[in-house]
Amino acid sequence: MPKPDQRTEGLDTQISAFSHKLKIALDIIILAGFKMTDTVFPIPNIEEWRCISSSTIGVNLS
C-alpha cells in the first residue's frame, strides 16, 4: 500500500497545475477588461488634453 505522501503527491501536482491555469485565465480576463475599458473610454494623450484645456480656458498652453 502506498504511503500517504505518495497518494497526495499526484493530487498536489494536479491542484498546482489547475491553480496556474486559473491564474493565467484571470490575467487574460483582467487584461481584456482593461483593453475594453480603454476602447469604451479612451484615455486622451497629453496633446489632446492641452487642446481641450486651452480651448476650454481660452489660454494657449504651447
Buried (B, 14 or more C-beta within 10 A) or exposed (E): EEEEEEEEEEEEEEEEEEEEEEEEEEEEEEEEEEEEEEEEEEEEEEEEEBEEEEEEEEEEEE
